[in-house]
């Protein structure tokens, strides 16, 4: 089965929740996260 690659646009409350859900899904790979804040602020 092919892995589905997705990107998340916005890493606010909903984006973080979706990211956590996708981490547990073996058929989906998060390849990009887009947000207006820098990576240090988001971590």
Secondary structure, DSSP 4 states (H G I P E B T S, - for coil): -PPEEEEEE--SHHHHHHHHHHHT-TTEEEEEEE-SS-HHHH-
